[in-house]
Amino acid sequence: MLLNGVKVIEHATYFAGPGAGGILADWGAEVIKIEPPGGDPVRGNFDTRGSGRERLSDNPAFDADNRGKRSIVIDARQEAGREAIRRLADGADVFLTNVRPGGIERSGLSYEILSARNPRLVYCAVTGYGLEGPDANRPGFDIASFWSRAGIARLTAPRGAELFPIRTAAGDHTTSIAAVAAINAALIEALKTGRGRLVDVSLLRTGLYTISTDLAIHLFFGRIASTRARKEAYNPLSNFFRTRDDCWICLVARSGTTDLPRIERALDLPGLSSDPRLASMASRRDAAPEITALFDAAFARFTREEIAERLDREELAWAPAQSLAEVAEDPQVAAAGGIVDMPSKTPGETFRSPAGPARFVGADEGPRGPAPALGEHTREILSAAGYSSEEIEGLLASGAAA
């Protein structure tokens, strides 16, 4: 358990912040999830009710980000609730929040206030647009802040095509990984110096880094090539092709002519390596429709199993373009530890769930679980923070805690 002894207070909802807390919990940190009355909104989405699996009472989206945490319900609209959060942060190593900067300031839970009480605290603010600037207090979701504002949506859609949304929480979880990396860097500094710091992680900046190769090219040259449709690809050798049994294969050819003889043999296309249309990137781009048609015909002669054997024999880089149903049964996904057995709320039962983004060889990396019920640990968390039984009952009676 790599992060044993690290205590995290998570004052966050939805995906990006809780995703970061979930990774930290998988890796051994004690994560206390502060929820508003009514709970994290994701508790009401994607559960198993009506799916024929009601007996599990599980919620795959919520549970994947919140497994192994403890839940306390606090009403931060009340001063007693806000003071309870401050007291929890007094004994923590990390405070993780995705409350907008203006809201966190008004509630008296800013970095300046919490760090004055606990100087070693690492305070991670996950926002849509960062802590400064004209849009710092703008609401942020990954389809807006990460996908659209950072330029990924326009760049990803092929030229002339309508824009389309990012899949559920994909940008959020990319930001979760960024937040975990930043938190752990700040924790190392805190161990050395005894001082924590404010960590600013935004969906926007993570989106900019995600697309940073294209952005770097644009910043240098002042322009960037658009994404083209498959039959008009800039490099038609690196593309998607369909097999005889209707499977899509992603082929990746190295730059230059290194892979041409290998592709020639794998696809049984004699003369390919000397074809003038493949001599340079410019000639490949100009002849993209013809080259794509040639490869389409070649791939269509083989089944997925047959083309896999041929491509592997030539040590070419390729991958099947899989559905999630195929991913779930992929033996390499299993070997990489990409799917784990998640403890269910039904005692003794489990269900499959995505693993965290990294494996630590020889270490227990999770998952822990199940995810907590709403307010399941309110009393014990308040008691550990120094509240007496009478004070706890008072908080519960006032609605400041639940």
N, C-alpha and C positions, 0 to 999 in steps of 0.2 A: 504494500500500500504506500505508494510514493509520497502522497501528501498527508499522511497520518499526522495529526496534530495541528493541521491548518484549519482555522475556523472561518467560514464564509457566511456573511449575512447577505442574502439575496433579496433585494427590494425591487422586483422586476416581474413583468408579465409578458405574455405572448412568447416569442421564440428566441430572439438574439441574445438577450440577457439570460433567460433560463437555460438556453442551450449551453452557454459558457459555464453556468453553475452546474449543469448536468455533467459536463466533461470533468470538472473539478471533483464532483462527487464520485464519478467512476474511478478516479485516480486516488481516492482515499480521503479527500477533504470532508470535514463535517460542514454540510451546507444547510443553513436554516433559511427556509423560504417564507418570506413575509407576504401574506396575501391579503387583499382588501376584503371587506365583507362581501360575500357572494363568490369570492375566489377568483383566481386567474381565469380570464375569459376562455382560454383554450380548454378548460375543464368541460365546457359545454359543447365542444366541437369534437367530431371524429370518434366519439365513443362507440361501444359495441352494441348499444341498445338498437333493436330493430334489425340486427344483422344475423340473428340466429345464434348469437353467442352471448346472450344476455347474462348467462350465469357467471361469466367472468367479471362483469362490472368493471372492465378495464377501458382505457382510453389510449389507443396506440400513439397518437401524436403528443398528448400531454405526458404520458408515462415515459416516452423516450427521452424527453428533456428534463424530467423531474424525478427519475428513479433514484432511490437512495437518499433523498433529502428528507428533512423534517419540516412540517408545515405549522405555521402560527398565523392566526388571523388577527390583524391589527388595523384599526380604523385611523389612518393617518390624518383624517380631517379633524380629529380631536387632539388637543394638546397632550392629554394623557397617553394617547396612542403614539404620538410623535416622541414623547419622552421615553416610552418603552423602546422604540427603535434606537434612540440614542444610547440607551443603556445596553442594548444588545451589541451595538457597534463598539462600545467601550472595551468589550472583551474579545473582539474579533481581530483577525489578521487581514481580512479583505471585506470591503463593503462594495457590493455590486448592484448597480441600479440602472434602469432605463427610463426613469421618470425624467421628463423634460427639464432643462436647466432652470427655467423660471419657476416651475412647480417645486422643484427640490429646494430652491432658495426660499420660497415662501413658507415651506414646511419646516424650516430650521434644520434641515438635514444636509446642508452643503458640506463640501470637503473642508472648508475653513472651520466650520463648527465641530465636525466630527474629529478632525485631525488635532484640533486644540485639546480635545479630551483624550485622544488616543494617538500620540505622535507617530507610532509605528504602523498605523493603518494604511493599507493600500486601498485606495478608493478608485474604483473603475466605473466611469460613466459611459454607458452605451447609448448613443443618440442617433438620430437620423442624419444630422448635418454638422455635428461637432459642437463645441462649447462656446465658440465665438462666431461673430459675423451676423449679418442681417437675418439669416434663417435659422439661427441656433434654436429658437423655440418653436419652429415649425414641426407639426407632427410628422413622424417618419415611419414608413413601412418599406420593406425591401423592394417591392415593385416600383415604388416611387423614388426613394433615396438612393438605393443601390443600382437597380436595373435601369431606371429611366434617367435620373439626374446625372449619373456617372457616365452616361453615353453608351452603355452596353446594349440596351434595347435597339437603338438605331443602328449600331455597328453589327449586331448579330443577325438582324433580319436581312435576307438577300435583297439586292437592289431591285426596287420596284414592288416589293412585297409589303403587305400591311404588317404593322408591328404586332407582336404577341407577348403575353405576360410570362414572367418567370414562373417556374413551378413553386408550389407551396413552400415557403420558408427557405428556399435555396440560398438567397442572399443573406438572410438572417443567420443561417448556420455557418456560412463562410465568415461572417462577422463574429460569430461565437468563437471560431478557431482563433481569429485575430485577438479577441479579448483574452482568451486563455493564455496565449503567448505573451501578451503584454503584462497580464497579471503576474505570471510566473517570473518574468524579468524584474518587475518591481519588487516581488517578494525576495528575490536574491539580493537586490540592493538593500532592502530593509534588514535582511539578516546580517549584512556586512556593516551597515551604518546605524541601525536602530531607528531609522526614519522611513516612514512610508512616503507615498507621493500620489498625486492625482494622475490617473491614467484616462486619456481621452480616446475612445474608440467609436467611430461612427460608421454607419452603413455607407455613407457617401465615400469616405476615404478608403474603406475596404473595397468598394466597387472600383475606385480609381486604381488601386493596386492590382485588383484582379485582372483588369484590362490594361495593365501598365506597359506591356510590350508594344501594343498598338498605340497607346498614348505617348510613349517615348518617341516612336517614329513620327507621330503627328507633331509633337512639340519641336522636333528637330527640323523636319522638312516643311511643316505647315500644311500638310495634307496627309491623307491616309486612303488606301484602296478600300473600296466598299466590298462587302460580302456579296459574292455572286451565287447564282443558282448552280446546282450540281453540274449541269451540262455546259456551264460557262466558267468553270473554275479556273483560277489563275494557274494552279498546278494540278492538272487533271489526273496526275499519277497518285496524288494524295486525295482520295475521294471515297465515296460510298458506292458499292456495286452489289447487285442482287444475284443470288445463286439460283440454280435450277429449282430448288425446293423452297424458294421464296424467303431466303434469309439474307439480310443485309450484312455486308462485310466492309469494314473500314480499313483501307489500305493506306499505309504511310510510306512514301518513298523518300529516301535521303536525298539531299541536294546533289546536284551534278548528275553524272551518269553511273555512279557506283552501283545502283540497284537495277539498272536496265537489263544486264544479262540474267540476273536472278529472276526478274519478273518475266522475261522472255521464256525462260525454262518453266517457271511455275504455271504460266498461263498457256503454254504451248503456242507461242506466237513467234515463229521463226522470223528473223530479220528485224525484230523490234529495236534491238540495241543500235542498229545502224539507220533507223528511220530518221530522216532529216527533220521531221516534225518534232522529234524529241531531243534535238541537239542542244537546245538552250531553253531557259525559262521563257524567253520572249516567244520562241517558236511554239512552245507548248501552250502558252496562253492563246496565241492566235489560232491554233488548231484544236482548241479545247473540245468543241462539239464533236469533231471527227475522232479524236483520241478517246473521248468518253464512250462514243458509240462502239469503237473497237473493243474496249475493255468490257462494256456491257455484254457484248456478244460472247466474249471469252468466258466471263464469269458464269454466264447463263448455261454453259455446257457442263458445269460441275455442281454437285450437291455441296452443302456446307461442309460435310465431313471430308469430301474429296478435296475441296479447295483448301481446307485447313491443313491437310497432310502436305499438299504441294507447297503452300506458303511457308510452313514450318521447315520443310526440307531445305528450302533456300534461305532460311533464317531471315525472312522478311518481317517487318513490323506490321502487324495487323491485329484487328480485334473484331469480334462479332458485335453488331449493334443490337443489343439485347433489349427485350421487354423486361419490366420489373419481375414478371413471372419467371422469366429465364434467369434473371439475376438471383432470385431467391433460391434456385436450385443449382447454381453454378458451383462446381467443386472448388474452383480457385477462390471464389468469394469466401467459401467456408474455410479454406486453408489459410487465407489472409486474416481470418477472424472477423470478417466484416459483418456477420450477423451473430447475435448472441441470444441465449435463452434468458428471457426477462421474467423475474418472479411476478406472478399474478397476485391480485388481491384475494383470489380464491386460494386458500392454504394448500400447499403441495403442488400447485399447478404453475406452468410457465407458458409463455408465448414468445415467438421470435420477434426480435427487434433489432434495429441497426446498432452497430457498435460505435464507439467513439472513433476519432480520426487517427489514432496512433496506437501502436502496440509496444509494450515494454517487455522485452524477452525475459522470461523468468520471474516477472512480477505479476501480482494479482491486479488487474486493471478494471475490474468490474464485470458485469454491471451489478450494482446493488439495487435492492428494491424490496418490495414494490414501491411505486410512487405513493406519497402520503395521501391520506384522505384530508379533506379541507379542515384545517384547524386541529388535526389529530394530535399535535404535540404542544398545543398552546400552553397548557398548565405547566408541563415539565420544563419548557424553555423559559418561561417567566420565572419559575422557581430557581432554575440554574443561574438566572441573571440577578438573583438576590431579592426578588419580590417575596414578601411573606404571604401566607395563605389568605390573610384578610385583604391584603392589597390586590391579590389575584382575583378574589371574589368581587372586589370593588370594580376592577377593570372590566370583568365579565358583565357585571350588572349594568354598567354605564354604556356598554357596547363598544368601548375603546379596544376591547379584545374579545375574541370569540373562539 
